[in-house]
């Protein structure tokens, strides 16, 4: 597939993830543009947190629904549904991280990717 088309699709998918997070009031939503960072495989990381495991799971479901509705895609891989502390949805070019508040504070994943361009979004 043409790299320009792939980039357009990853941009769209990342934006849909943000919308899904906003729908369920995800906190401190950030989109990290990983395209300029060495040794990364994904174009974007989209990150947010929530105060309860119920909300973490609701955000993940909302993101999956938004992406499927618009692009017909399901995650290639999912992690963390069992504990609800850190849920990961891997769409290959876009990786979604949904944390419980204290887990996000502990891991500080954004700090690991300091070279990435960061865009912050407010909840809807």
N, C-alpha and C positions, 0 to 999 in steps of 0.2 A: 504494500500500500504506500502511496505517496506520503512523504513525511509531513508535507503541509496539511494534507487531509487528516493525518493522524493527530497533529497538533491541534487542529480545529476541533476534532472530536474530544480530545482530552480537555481542552478549554471548556467545551460545552458540558462535559461530564462533571468537571470540578464545580462549575456554576450550579448545576443541578444538585450536587451534594450540599452546597451552601444553602440553597433553597429548602432542601429537606431538613437541614439542621435548623434553619430559621422557623420553619413550620412548627417544630416541637420545642422552640425556645432554647436551643443550644446556647451555651455561654461562651464568650470570647472566641468566636469563630475566626479561624485564620486559614488562609490558603498560602501555602509555601510553593513558590515556583522553583522546582528542582532542575529545570532544564539547563541552567548554567552552572550547576554544581557537579564537580567531578565525581565519578564512580557511583552515580545513582542510576537506577533503572526506570524510575517513574518520572512523569512530567510534573505531577503535583502531589503534595500531601495536603489534605484538608482536615483540620483538627478543630474539635470543640470539646466542652465538658458539660456535665450535668450533675445535679445534686443527689440523684438517686439511681439505683440500678434500673428501676422501672423507666425512668426518663432516658437513660442511656439506650435501653432496648427500643424505646419508642422512636428515638432519633434515628437509630440504625434502620428500623423498618421504614420510616419516612424517606430516608435517603434512597433505600432500595426501590421504593415505590416511585419516587420522582424519576430516577434513572430509567427504570423499566418502562414507565409510561412514555417517556420522551424518546428513548433510544432502543428499547427492547433488550437491554443488556442486564444480565445478572452478574453479581460478583464472581470472579474466578475462584476466589477463596475467602473464607470467613474465619475469624478467630475470636474467642472470648465470649461467645453467647452464653456459656455456662455460668460465668461468675459476674458478668456485668460491670467489672472494674475498668476494663480497657477492651473495647470492641474494635476490631479491625475489619474493614471491608476492602478487599483487594480487587480493583478493576484493572490491574496491570499498569496502565499508564497513569492512573489516579488511585492513590491509596488513602482511604478514609480512616481516621483515628477518632474514636469517641470515648472519652475518659469519664470516669467518676471524678469529681472535683479534686479530692485528695490524692488520687492516683496521678492525675496530670501534674499536680504540684510536685510530687515525688520524682517523676521521670523527666519532667521538663524537656520534652522531645524537641521543641522548637530550638532550644539552645544547642542541640546536637548538630543542627543544620544552619548555623549562623550565616553561611554564604548565600542562602536562599533569599530571594525577594519575597517579602511577606506582605500580604494584603489582609486587612482586618475588616470583619463584617459585624454588624449589629443584629441581634435577634429581631424578628418581625414583630 
